[in-house]
Amino acid sequence: MAKTKRILVIGATLIALTAGCESGRSPDGNSSPSGERNIPLTELHSISVDGDPLGDLKDRPQILSEVQYGDVRLIAYATSDSCGIVTTQKSDPQHSDIHLVSKWPSDGQGTAPYPAGPYNSASGNGSAKAWASLLCSKDAMVIEYTLDSASSSPGEIRGEATATPVSNNRAVSRIIIGDPATRLRIQHQVDESGTNTPSTRPR
């Protein structure tokens, strides 16, 4: 009887250990150091914005965040298979200065510079020395935005976003889109590595 009890205890311990290991895996089978699941962008809460500049898109976008820089605002959104950002002026919301779109990576494609990857990328210039880059995955977006003006630092932030100035260039801000736990993991890696988003601004 004692032997039987000992076997049952060992079996229960192995089951508990196995369950613990499995709970630390994300849905795609990759291990997650925090043991938390990345929430897809399309499952995050959406927000409404004044003078919606995305109303003409065929694949109705889900607006995830809005970051203001004086009269300029940067809006991040997701569709059923892509990420996008658009910059407009509050005084003229229907006119976009920068509009970037990137599809989610297919299996085996993209790069993994941050957690919640892999990512595809896009970048582009706007007027008045404005520039943006976008890293896009199903679960997160990492954006760098440069606005060479007196209002280059991020102001009001709405939605599922964190926005901070890049330490070595106050005219550049980094915007992370995702659920709170995912944003923390990405920001932690940025802080640990001390690197910028791996993109190159055209000279």
Backbone as ProteinMPNN parsed JSONL, in Angstrom:
{"seq_chain_A": "MAKTKRILVIGATLIALTAGCESGRSPDGNSSPSGERNIPLTELHSISVDGDPLGDLKDRPQILSEVQYGDVRLIAYATSDSCGIVTTQKSDPQHSDIHLVSKWPSDGQGTAPYPAGPYNSASGNGSAKAWASLLCSKDAMVIEYTLDSASSSPGEIRGEATATPVSNNRAVSRIIIGDPATRLRIQHQVDESGTNTPSTRPR", "coords_chain_A": {"N_chain_A": [[0.83, -1.207, 0.0], [1.891, 1.26, 0.847], [3.837, 1.521, -1.093], [2.256, 1.836, -3.364], [1.026, 4.32, -2.829], [3.305, 5.951, -2.928], [4.016, 5.798, -5.625], [1.779, 7.001, -6.772], [2.035, 9.632, -5.81], [4.453, 10.42, -7.005], [3.643, 10.259, -9.693], [1.627, 12.252, -9.746], [3.186, 14.492, -9.244], [4.811, 14.595, -11.553], [2.842, 15.08, -13.477], [1.983, 17.622, -12.673], [4.334, 19.105, -13.085], [4.593, 18.836, -15.842], [2.273, 20.144, -16.711], [2.874, 22.699, -15.82], [5.045, 23.341, -17.467], [3.788, 23.342, -19.973], [2.003, 25.447, -19.678], [3.65, 27.592, -19.924], [3.999, 28.064, -22.564], [3.416, 29.672, -25.668], [0.585, 30.044, -27.962], [1.655, 29.346, -30.468], [3.559, 27.546, -29.876], [6.008, 28.432, -29.053], [8.185, 29.129, -26.325], [7.306, 31.206, -23.582], [8.81, 33.564, -21.601], [7.449, 34.858, -19.524], [5.266, 33.319, -19.169], [2.84, 34.103, -20.129], [0.212, 34.577, -22.499], [0.465, 36.085, -25.682], [-1.757, 38.553, -26.724], [-3.622, 38.74, -29.648], [-3.514, 41.498, -31.991], [-5.982, 42.043, -33.159], [-7.747, 41.334, -31.198], [-7.658, 43.244, -29.284], [-8.888, 46.163, -27.505], [-10.69, 48.587, -29.352], [-10.55, 52.059, -30.395], [-12.246, 55.202, -30.898], [-11.79, 57.937, -33.151], [-11.599, 61.459, -33.788], [-12.872, 62.809, -36.807], [-12.365, 60.55, -38.571], [-9.728, 59.29, -40.398], [-9.543, 56.957, -41.811], [-11.734, 55.942, -43.005], [-12.184, 55.272, -45.681], [-10.927, 52.904, -46.293], [-11.013, 49.585, -47.6], [-10.899, 47.104, -46.192], [-12.185, 47.165, -43.249], [-10.643, 48.979, -40.753], [-9.371, 48.369, -37.431], [-9.021, 50.637, -35.04], [-6.381, 51.163, -32.882], [-4.786, 52.871, -31.346], [-3.962, 56.318, -30.546], [-1.64, 58.823, -30.777], [-0.623, 61.99, -29.803], [1.077, 64.827, -31.113], [1.397, 67.837, -30.526], [-0.335, 69.568, -32.951], [-0.295, 67.428, -34.609], [-1.167, 64.015, -35.103], [-0.629, 60.548, -34.539], [-1.944, 57.639, -35.701], [-2.583, 54.298, -34.999], [-3.438, 51.14, -36.4], [-5.167, 48.001, -37.005], [-5.902, 45.401, -39.357], [-7.581, 42.537, -40.744], [-5.345, 41.126, -41.555], [-3.058, 42.664, -41.373], [-0.971, 45.467, -40.276], [-1.126, 48.997, -39.646], [-0.211, 52.473, -39.904], [-1.08, 55.927, -39.654], [-0.507, 59.376, -40.14], [-1.904, 62.459, -39.289], [-3.145, 65.843, -39.239], [-4.783, 67.422, -36.532], [-6.275, 69.609, -37.182], [-6.841, 69.138, -39.817], [-8.064, 66.464, -40.435], [-8.639, 64.632, -42.493], [-6.593, 64.599, -44.284], [-3.752, 62.795, -44.899], [-0.37, 62.554, -43.878], [1.753, 60.682, -43.591], [1.393, 57.319, -44.441], [1.612, 54.094, -43.644], [1.648, 50.605, -44.329], [1.808, 47.213, -43.389], [1.913, 43.781, -44.037], [1.12, 40.958, -41.944], [3.726, 38.661, -41.048], [4.187, 35.695, -43.007], [4.282, 32.101, -42.413], [7.492, 31.18, -41.354], [8.642, 33.5, -42.264], [9.775, 36.949, -41.906], [11.329, 38.843, -39.183], [12.756, 38.629, -35.859], [13.221, 40.788, -33.809], [12.199, 41.622, -31.41], [10.137, 40.537, -28.58], [7.008, 38.741, -29.156], [7.099, 38.426, -31.891], [7.327, 36.799, -35.172], [8.275, 39.767, -37.149], [7.235, 41.908, -39.843], [8.317, 44.721, -41.863], [8.035, 48.277, -42.545], [8.676, 51.537, -43.906], [8.797, 55.137, -44.186], [8.859, 58.53, -45.559], [7.516, 61.759, -44.655], [6.062, 65.03, -44.902], [7.712, 68.105, -43.876], [10.066, 67.133, -42.64], [9.249, 64.817, -41.383], [9.181, 61.377, -40.437], [8.711, 57.819, -40.407], [8.847, 54.487, -39.084], [7.776, 51.092, -39.159], [7.265, 48.147, -37.42], [5.657, 45.093, -37.716], [3.625, 42.603, -36.335], [1.405, 39.789, -35.708], [0.694, 40.159, -33.116], [1.753, 42.491, -32.048], [2.988, 45.876, -32.486], [5.759, 47.872, -33.331], [6.833, 51.067, -33.429], [8.702, 53.722, -34.813], [8.896, 57.193, -34.725], [9.601, 60.264, -36.175], [9.506, 63.69, -35.765], [10.425, 66.669, -36.684], [10.104, 69.194, -34.979], [8.79, 71.718, -32.71], [7.014, 70.288, -31.229], [7.869, 67.612, -30.893], [7.922, 65.613, -29.001], [5.98, 62.933, -27.61], [2.582, 63.578, -26.746], [-0.596, 63.478, -25.509], [-1.778, 60.172, -25.063], [-3.738, 57.644, -26.34], [-5.533, 54.567, -26.069], [-4.22, 51.226, -26.795], [-1.312, 51.55, -26.18], [2.14, 52.463, -25.665], [4.248, 55.188, -25.414], [7.389, 56.615, -25.8], [10.17, 58.895, -25.657], [13.065, 58.276, -27.682], [16.109, 57.502, -26.247], [18.64, 58.442, -27.179], [18.02, 60.352, -29.02], [16.016, 62.908, -28.888], [14.12, 63.81, -30.657], [12.961, 61.654, -31.755], [10.477, 59.263, -31.249], [9.412, 56.218, -29.683], [6.872, 53.976, -30.213], [4.915, 51.536, -28.823], [2.663, 49.029, -29.543], [0.195, 46.934, -28.255], [-1.047, 44.331, -26.024], [-0.983, 45.05, -22.452], [0.952, 43.372, -21.059], [2.519, 42.361, -23.148], [3.585, 44.749, -24.187], [5.166, 45.514, -22.019], [7.109, 43.461, -22.018], [8.396, 43.912, -24.468], [9.338, 46.537, -24.069], [11.039, 46.058, -21.941], [13.043, 44.538, -23.174], [14.043, 46.438, -24.948], [15.054, 48.318, -23.1], [16.988, 46.733, -21.85], [18.76, 46.07, -23.913], [19.416, 48.487, -24.994], [19.119, 49.377, -27.562], [17.893, 50.785, -30.673], [14.811, 50.638, -32.604], [15.246, 48.289, -35.2], [15.706, 49.758, -37.86], [16.309, 51.793, -40.753], [16.662, 55.155, -41.325], [16.026, 56.96, -44.268], [18.588, 58.908, -45.798]], "CA_chain_A": [[0.0, 0.0, 0.0], [2.791, 2.419, 0.901], [4.487, 1.618, -2.402], [1.265, 2.364, -4.299], [0.893, 5.74, -2.548], [4.505, 6.628, -3.385], [3.925, 5.866, -7.083], [0.76, 7.995, -7.093], [2.596, 10.952, -5.527], [5.416, 10.71, -8.073], [2.868, 10.5, -10.907], [0.984, 13.558, -9.635], [4.229, 15.51, -9.365], [5.185, 14.689, -12.968], [1.742, 15.732, -14.197], [2.022, 19.046, -12.322], [5.481, 19.705, -13.766], [4.271, 18.897, -17.27], [1.289, 21.21, -16.896], [3.578, 23.968, -15.644], [5.837, 23.611, -18.671], [2.909, 23.653, -21.08], [1.406, 26.761, -19.488], [4.637, 28.599, -20.284], [4.152, 28.117, -24.011], [2.447, 30.465, -26.395], [-0.194, 29.195, -28.867], [2.433, 28.862, -31.612], [4.514, 26.552, -29.413], [7.225, 29.062, -28.557], [8.127, 29.351, -24.896], [7.168, 32.594, -23.163], [9.451, 33.689, -20.305], [6.51, 35.314, -18.515], [4.177, 32.357, -19.059], [1.603, 34.738, -20.542], [-0.11, 34.521, -23.914], [0.322, 37.348, -26.402], [-3.106, 38.753, -27.243], [-3.536, 39.289, -31.007], [-3.944, 42.883, -32.149], [-7.402, 42.099, -33.509], [-8.55, 41.082, -30.007], [-7.517, 44.37, -28.376], [-9.971, 47.144, -27.549], [-10.525, 49.638, -30.352], [-10.953, 53.395, -29.969], [-12.751, 56.064, -31.968], [-11.021, 59.179, -33.298], [-12.325, 62.527, -34.474], [-12.558, 62.942, -38.227], [-11.705, 59.28, -38.91], [-9.069, 59.353, -41.707], [-9.425, 55.601, -42.371], [-13.065, 55.49, -43.409], [-12.233, 54.823, -47.077], [-10.259, 51.615, -46.474], [-11.951, 48.502, -47.888], [-10.874, 46.196, -45.053], [-12.447, 48.108, -42.161], [-9.585, 48.86, -39.754], [-9.624, 48.483, -36.001], [-8.088, 51.651, -34.538], [-5.868, 50.693, -31.594], [-4.189, 53.934, -30.533], [-3.731, 57.638, -31.105], [-0.63, 59.565, -30.032], [-0.641, 63.359, -30.297], [2.297, 65.643, -31.105], [0.866, 69.14, -30.876], [-1.47, 69.444, -33.881], [-0.143, 66.178, -35.362], [-1.508, 62.784, -34.377], [-0.261, 59.289, -35.181], [-2.997, 56.65, -35.43], [-2.185, 52.922, -35.33], [-4.625, 50.299, -36.585], [-4.964, 46.634, -37.513], [-6.98, 44.79, -40.136], [-7.613, 41.08, -40.569], [-4.065, 40.493, -41.891], [-1.988, 43.655, -41.497], [-0.894, 46.619, -39.375], [-0.954, 50.241, -40.367], [-0.188, 53.739, -39.174], [-1.338, 57.108, -40.465], [-0.353, 60.635, -39.412], [-2.734, 63.549, -39.792], [-3.25, 66.997, -38.36], [-6.111, 67.552, -35.917], [-6.979, 70.674, -37.902], [-7.193, 68.638, -41.155], [-7.954, 65.018, -40.183], [-8.814, 63.807, -43.683], [-5.362, 64.617, -45.087], [-2.686, 62.03, -44.244], [0.994, 62.91, -44.266], [2.421, 59.39, -43.745], [0.506, 56.156, -44.298], [2.379, 52.859, -43.837], [0.924, 49.354, -44.118], [2.651, 46.02, -43.489], [1.219, 42.512, -43.79], [1.722, 40.065, -40.956], [4.607, 37.675, -41.689], [3.728, 34.324, -43.222], [5.097, 31.112, -41.708], [8.894, 31.129, -41.746], [9.106, 34.793, -42.754], [9.899, 38.0, -40.923], [12.453, 38.847, -38.251], [12.317, 38.601, -34.463], [14.057, 41.656, -32.977], [11.522, 41.829, -30.129], [9.115, 39.523, -28.262], [5.731, 38.78, -29.881], [7.359, 38.374, -33.328], [8.184, 37.613, -36.039], [7.763, 41.038, -37.643], [7.565, 42.52, -41.119], [8.613, 46.135, -41.643], [7.79, 49.288, -43.575], [9.11, 52.856, -43.458], [8.562, 56.157, -45.192], [8.975, 59.946, -45.226], [6.385, 62.651, -44.825], [6.477, 66.41, -45.075], [8.298, 68.786, -42.713], [11.079, 66.262, -42.039], [8.632, 63.72, -40.628], [9.579, 60.049, -40.896], [8.204, 56.765, -39.532], [9.091, 53.089, -39.417], [6.779, 50.22, -38.551], [7.434, 46.697, -37.317], [4.301, 44.568, -37.598], [3.346, 41.178, -36.152], [-0.005, 39.564, -35.364], [0.46, 40.449, -31.703], [2.362, 43.741, -31.584], [3.581, 46.808, -33.433], [6.782, 48.748, -32.774], [6.889, 52.199, -34.354], [9.547, 54.883, -34.528], [8.352, 58.352, -35.417], [10.412, 61.475, -36.058], [8.839, 64.917, -36.185], [11.4, 67.708, -36.371], [9.383, 70.426, -34.664], [8.751, 72.006, -31.279], [6.134, 69.303, -30.594], [8.371, 66.3, -31.312], [7.718, 64.625, -27.946], [4.585, 62.486, -27.564], [1.708, 64.185, -25.754], [-1.678, 62.592, -25.064], [-1.747, 58.82, -25.628], [-5.005, 56.935, -26.156], [-5.58, 53.209, -26.581], [-3.311, 50.158, -26.368], [-0.005, 52.026, -26.628], [3.131, 53.116, -24.816], [5.083, 56.046, -26.258], [8.49, 57.229, -25.054], [11.255, 59.4, -26.501], [14.256, 57.447, -27.787], [17.051, 58.17, -25.346], [19.766, 59.124, -27.823], [17.53, 61.347, -29.975], [14.735, 63.321, -28.328], [13.163, 64.082, -31.729], [12.413, 60.366, -32.174], [9.754, 58.549, -30.205], [9.1, 54.806, -29.94], [5.503, 53.655, -29.826], [4.702, 50.084, -28.775], [1.239, 48.703, -29.545], [-0.058, 45.551, -27.863], [-1.627, 44.248, -24.696], [-0.018, 45.591, -21.485], [2.056, 42.461, -20.762], [3.391, 42.328, -24.326], [4.31, 46.02, -24.239], [6.202, 45.48, -20.981], [8.201, 42.577, -22.45], [9.137, 44.596, -25.523], [10.047, 47.659, -23.472], [12.129, 45.504, -21.127], [14.144, 44.178, -24.07], [14.622, 47.703, -25.416], [15.847, 48.879, -22.004], [18.132, 45.867, -21.585], [19.712, 46.083, -25.022], [19.81, 49.861, -25.281], [19.136, 49.58, -29.013], [16.705, 51.352, -31.279], [14.137, 49.769, -33.554], [16.196, 48.018, -36.278], [15.298, 50.314, -39.141], [17.248, 52.82, -41.192], [16.018, 56.313, -41.92], [16.693, 57.438, -45.48], [19.333, 60.148, -45.641]], "C_chain_A": [[0.861, 1.253, 0.0], [3.465, 2.629, -0.44], [3.535, 2.238, -3.418], [1.097, 3.862, -4.1], [2.088, 6.52, -3.078], [4.47, 6.809, -4.904], [2.911, 6.931, -7.497], [1.283, 9.415, -6.868], [3.58, 11.361, -6.611], [4.69, 11.024, -9.367], [2.2, 11.86, -10.886], [1.995, 14.685, -9.791], [4.648, 15.696, -10.816], [4.109, 15.384, -13.779], [1.762, 17.238, -13.936], [3.166, 19.76, -13.026], [5.208, 19.865, -15.247], [3.294, 20.015, -17.548], [1.939, 22.566, -16.768], [4.387, 24.332, -16.86], [4.93, 24.025, -19.819], [2.3, 25.039, -20.939], [2.362, 27.88, -19.842], [4.868, 28.703, -21.762], [3.048, 28.96, -24.627], [1.705, 29.559, -27.362], [0.591, 28.651, -30.043], [3.53, 27.891, -31.19], [5.804, 27.138, -28.91], [7.103, 29.324, -27.069], [8.068, 30.839, -24.599], [7.758, 32.734, -21.781], [8.477, 34.074, -19.206], [5.394, 34.313, -18.288], [2.844, 32.931, -19.487], [1.454, 34.667, -22.052], [-0.128, 35.924, -24.501], [-1.099, 37.441, -26.947], [-3.012, 39.357, -28.636], [-4.064, 40.714, -31.069], [-5.443, 42.983, -32.392], [-8.316, 41.786, -32.326], [-8.436, 42.202, -28.974], [-8.705, 45.319, -28.518], [-9.671, 48.197, -28.605], [-10.995, 50.973, -29.775], [-11.546, 54.128, -31.168], [-11.911, 57.338, -31.99], [-11.861, 60.196, -34.049], [-11.903, 62.583, -35.938], [-11.83, 61.738, -38.761], [-11.079, 59.338, -40.308], [-8.995, 58.0, -42.417], [-10.747, 55.078, -42.915], [-13.137, 54.931, -44.815], [-11.56, 53.468, -47.304], [-11.286, 50.504, -46.657], [-12.05, 47.526, -46.715], [-10.981, 47.052, -43.797], [-11.44, 47.949, -41.029], [-10.116, 48.975, -38.328], [-8.596, 49.457, -35.443], [-7.698, 51.3, -33.108], [-5.305, 51.812, -30.73], [-4.104, 55.236, -31.315], [-2.736, 58.355, -30.194], [-0.546, 60.96, -30.645], [0.715, 64.038, -30.109], [1.884, 67.055, -31.491], [-0.359, 68.97, -31.751], [-1.432, 68.139, -34.672], [-0.569, 64.998, -34.489], [-1.116, 61.574, -35.215], [-1.27, 58.24, -34.736], [-2.497, 55.282, -35.89], [-3.426, 52.052, -35.416], [-4.219, 48.91, -37.069], [-6.161, 46.245, -38.366], [-6.896, 43.278, -39.923], [-6.281, 40.411, -40.87], [-2.898, 41.473, -41.95], [-2.053, 44.684, -40.368], [-0.769, 47.869, -40.239], [-0.844, 51.422, -39.427], [-0.466, 54.868, -40.153], [-1.128, 58.332, -39.582], [-1.195, 61.702, -40.1], [-2.599, 64.73, -38.838], [-4.662, 67.059, -37.79], [-6.944, 68.599, -36.651], [-7.418, 70.248, -39.297], [-7.13, 67.11, -41.128], [-8.07, 64.142, -41.423], [-7.569, 63.755, -44.566], [-4.26, 63.88, -44.326], [-1.327, 62.439, -44.784], [1.824, 61.65, -44.514], [1.375, 58.298, -43.571], [1.307, 54.897, -44.659], [1.494, 51.652, -43.533], [1.904, 48.2, -44.277], [1.809, 44.799, -43.182], [1.901, 41.764, -42.652], [2.625, 39.066, -41.679], [3.903, 36.337, -41.883], [4.653, 33.38, -42.474], [6.521, 31.106, -42.263], [9.442, 32.443, -42.26], [9.209, 35.796, -41.606], [11.129, 37.854, -40.05], [11.909, 38.922, -36.825], [13.209, 39.471, -33.583], [13.49, 41.861, -31.578], [10.595, 40.654, -29.834], [7.844, 39.766, -29.084], [5.917, 38.819, -31.392], [6.974, 37.037, -33.912], [7.464, 38.842, -36.596], [8.118, 41.24, -39.112], [7.743, 44.018, -40.885], [8.226, 46.993, -42.839], [8.277, 50.616, -43.02], [8.862, 53.862, -44.572], [8.684, 57.556, -44.649], [7.631, 60.644, -45.368], [6.9, 64.044, -45.083], [7.105, 66.934, -43.791], [9.257, 67.897, -41.93], [10.489, 65.165, -41.148], [9.019, 62.387, -41.262], [9.05, 59.019, -39.915], [8.672, 55.409, -40.024], [8.116, 52.249, -38.612], [7.255, 48.787, -38.573], [6.074, 46.111, -36.975], [4.31, 43.059, -37.388], [1.863, 41.023, -35.843], [-0.33, 40.071, -33.973], [1.002, 41.787, -31.226], [2.809, 44.587, -32.766], [4.631, 47.62, -32.682], [7.053, 49.824, -33.824], [7.957, 53.174, -33.883], [9.033, 56.031, -35.369], [9.224, 59.562, -35.119], [9.611, 62.647, -36.586], [9.728, 66.068, -35.743], [10.681, 69.045, -36.172], [9.396, 70.631, -33.157], [7.907, 70.989, -30.524], [6.559, 67.886, -30.944], [8.199, 65.229, -30.243], [6.254, 64.218, -27.89], [3.823, 63.167, -26.441], [0.67, 63.185, -25.284], [-1.62, 61.26, -25.808], [-3.069, 58.145, -25.318], [-4.875, 55.526, -26.718], [-4.478, 52.317, -26.057], [-1.882, 50.485, -26.769], [0.831, 52.552, -25.475], [4.025, 53.927, -25.739], [6.128, 56.744, -25.404], [9.519, 57.802, -26.032], [12.41, 58.394, -26.539], [15.401, 58.192, -27.117], [18.143, 58.959, -26.054], [19.336, 60.154, -28.868], [16.126, 61.763, -29.55], [13.703, 63.648, -29.397], [12.479, 62.813, -32.212], [11.68, 59.738, -31.0], [9.475, 57.122, -30.655], [7.714, 54.523, -29.376], [5.333, 52.143, -29.92], [3.206, 49.837, -28.641], [1.081, 47.232, -29.188], [-0.759, 45.529, -26.52], [-0.577, 44.663, -23.667], [1.172, 44.686, -21.203], [3.037, 42.387, -21.928], [4.205, 43.604, -24.43], [5.434, 46.05, -23.205], [7.382, 44.614, -21.4], [9.053, 43.239, -23.528], [9.953, 45.745, -24.935], [11.219, 47.183, -22.627], [13.317, 45.139, -22.007], [14.828, 45.423, -24.615], [15.532, 48.283, -24.349], [17.108, 48.068, -21.744], [19.196, 45.991, -22.664], [20.226, 47.479, -25.317], [19.861, 50.163, -26.755], [17.841, 50.203, -29.474], [16.029, 50.308, -32.146], [15.05, 49.553, -34.748], [15.678, 48.469, -37.632], [16.249, 51.441, -39.488], [16.484, 53.952, -41.844], [16.76, 56.732, -43.173], [17.394, 58.756, -45.228], [18.848, 61.202, -46.62]], "O_chain_A": [[0.602, 2.195, -0.749], [3.649, 3.763, -0.882], [3.943, 3.062, -4.236], [1.031, 4.61, -5.076], [1.927, 7.616, -3.615], [4.855, 7.863, -5.41], [3.141, 7.677, -8.449], [0.996, 10.307, -7.666], [3.556, 12.497, -7.085], [5.071, 11.956, -10.075], [2.2, 12.56, -11.898], [1.698, 15.713, -10.4], [4.823, 16.827, -11.268], [4.411, 16.183, -14.665], [1.582, 18.036, -14.856], [3.003, 20.88, -13.509], [5.541, 20.888, -15.844], [3.459, 20.759, -18.515], [1.607, 23.49, -17.511], [4.425, 25.497, -17.256], [5.255, 24.952, -20.562], [2.096, 25.736, -21.933], [1.929, 29.015, -20.044], [5.819, 29.353, -22.198], [1.906, 28.96, -24.168], [2.125, 28.422, -27.58], [0.241, 27.598, -30.576], [4.335, 27.457, -32.014], [6.636, 26.403, -28.379], [6.032, 29.703, -26.595], [8.704, 31.64, -25.284], [7.272, 32.091, -20.85], [8.655, 33.659, -18.061], [4.647, 34.434, -17.317], [1.806, 32.317, -19.239], [2.439, 34.693, -22.789], [-0.671, 36.848, -23.895], [-1.587, 36.497, -27.568], [-2.376, 40.399, -28.799], [-4.948, 41.095, -30.302], [-6.1, 43.897, -31.893], [-9.532, 41.95, -32.43], [-9.046, 42.125, -27.908], [-9.429, 45.286, -29.512], [-8.532, 48.646, -28.738], [-11.741, 51.012, -28.796], [-11.363, 53.715, -32.314], [-11.385, 57.76, -30.96], [-12.728, 59.836, -34.847], [-10.727, 62.425, -36.265], [-10.763, 61.886, -39.356], [-11.801, 59.426, -41.301], [-8.441, 57.91, -43.512], [-10.861, 53.898, -43.247], [-14.064, 54.181, -45.124], [-11.621, 52.936, -48.413], [-12.305, 50.472, -45.966], [-13.148, 47.164, -46.293], [-9.983, 47.602, -43.331], [-11.384, 46.891, -40.403], [-11.152, 49.587, -38.066], [-7.411, 49.129, -35.38], [-8.552, 51.157, -32.234], [-5.339, 51.716, -29.503], [-4.163, 55.264, -32.544], [-2.962, 58.48, -28.991], [-0.413, 61.1, -31.861], [1.397, 63.853, -29.101], [2.004, 67.438, -32.654], [-1.319, 68.309, -31.356], [-2.41, 67.777, -35.328], [-0.349, 65.0, -33.278], [-1.253, 61.577, -36.438], [-1.43, 57.985, -33.542], [-2.046, 55.124, -37.025], [-4.354, 52.194, -34.619], [-3.083, 48.682, -37.483], [-7.283, 46.695, -38.133], [-6.209, 42.811, -39.015], [-6.078, 39.256, -40.494], [-1.854, 41.151, -42.518], [-3.028, 44.767, -39.622], [-0.363, 47.808, -41.399], [-1.324, 51.378, -38.294], [-0.13, 54.778, -41.334], [-1.52, 58.334, -38.415], [-1.195, 61.827, -41.325], [-2.006, 64.615, -37.765], [-5.63, 66.776, -38.496], [-8.168, 68.488, -36.73], [-8.265, 70.901, -39.906], [-6.235, 66.522, -41.736], [-7.627, 62.994, -41.394], [-7.502, 62.951, -45.496], [-3.877, 64.294, -43.232], [-1.154, 62.644, -45.985], [2.519, 61.554, -45.526], [0.561, 58.356, -42.649], [1.636, 54.669, -45.823], [0.692, 51.676, -42.599], [2.734, 48.203, -45.187], [1.076, 44.773, -42.193], [3.101, 41.914, -42.424], [2.324, 38.664, -42.803], [3.125, 35.901, -41.035], [5.689, 33.8, -41.958], [6.731, 31.037, -43.474], [10.605, 32.502, -42.659], [8.783, 35.522, -40.484], [11.875, 36.88, -40.155], [10.738, 39.241, -36.616], [13.889, 38.952, -32.697], [14.221, 42.233, -30.661], [10.296, 39.86, -30.727], [7.637, 40.849, -29.63], [4.996, 39.204, -32.112], [6.358, 36.218, -33.23], [6.239, 38.954, -36.534], [9.171, 40.797, -39.57], [7.364, 44.531, -39.832], [8.107, 46.518, -43.969], [8.294, 50.813, -41.804], [8.732, 53.498, -45.741], [8.625, 57.769, -43.438], [6.741, 60.193, -46.089], [8.062, 64.218, -45.448], [7.037, 66.286, -42.746], [9.258, 67.91, -40.699], [11.168, 64.651, -40.26], [9.165, 62.288, -42.48], [8.946, 59.299, -38.721], [8.868, 55.2, -41.222], [7.684, 52.639, -37.528], [7.612, 48.264, -39.629], [5.41, 46.577, -36.049], [4.923, 42.322, -38.16], [1.144, 42.016, -35.728], [-1.483, 40.38, -33.672], [0.731, 42.182, -30.092], [2.986, 44.096, -33.881], [4.419, 48.009, -31.534], [7.447, 49.528, -34.952], [8.096, 53.419, -32.685], [8.766, 55.88, -36.561], [9.543, 59.847, -33.964], [9.1, 62.614, -37.706], [9.777, 66.402, -34.559], [10.651, 69.899, -37.059], [9.946, 69.816, -32.417], [8.061, 70.837, -29.312], [5.717, 67.046, -31.258], [8.318, 64.042, -30.548], [5.373, 65.052, -28.096], [4.333, 63.321, -25.331], [1.02, 62.15, -24.717], [-1.436, 61.223, -27.025], [-3.478, 58.08, -24.159], [-4.194, 55.311, -27.721], [-3.873, 52.594, -25.021], [-1.294, 49.79, -27.598], [0.313, 53.018, -24.46], [4.51, 53.407, -26.744], [5.799, 57.386, -24.407], [9.716, 57.252, -27.116], [12.696, 57.737, -25.538], [15.633, 59.37, -27.39], [18.534, 60.029, -25.587], [20.18, 60.759, -29.528], [15.157, 61.053, -29.819], [12.518, 63.755, -29.083], [11.525, 62.877, -32.988], [12.204, 59.689, -29.888], [9.322, 56.849, -31.846], [7.432, 54.798, -28.21], [5.577, 51.545, -30.968], [2.559, 50.367, -27.738], [1.759, 46.377, -29.759], [-1.037, 46.579, -25.939], [0.615, 44.633, -23.975], [2.299, 45.173, -21.113], [4.249, 42.353, -21.719], [5.397, 43.55, -24.731], [6.524, 46.551, -23.481], [8.533, 44.984, -21.167], [10.28, 43.141, -23.507], [11.127, 45.907, -25.266], [12.27, 47.824, -22.597], [14.465, 45.394, -21.642], [16.053, 45.462, -24.732], [16.654, 48.695, -24.644], [18.167, 48.626, -21.455], [20.39, 46.016, -22.368], [21.335, 47.645, -25.827], [20.555, 51.087, -27.179], [16.826, 50.163, -28.778], [16.581, 49.237, -32.398], [15.59, 50.524, -35.279], [15.262, 47.651, -38.452], [16.92, 51.984, -38.611], [15.744, 53.739, -42.804], [17.985, 56.85, -43.158], [16.869, 59.624, -44.531], [19.366, 62.319, -46.63]]}, "name": "protein", "num_of_chains": 1, "seq": "MAKTKRILVIGATLIALTAGCESGRSPDGNSSPSGERNIPLTELHSISVDGDPLGDLKDRPQILSEVQYGDVRLIAYATSDSCGIVTTQKSDPQHSDIHLVSKWPSDGQGTAPYPAGPYNSASGNGSAKAWASLLCSKDAMVIEYTLDSASSSPGEIRGEATATPVSNNRAVSRIIIGDPATRLRIQHQVDESGTNTPSTRPR"}
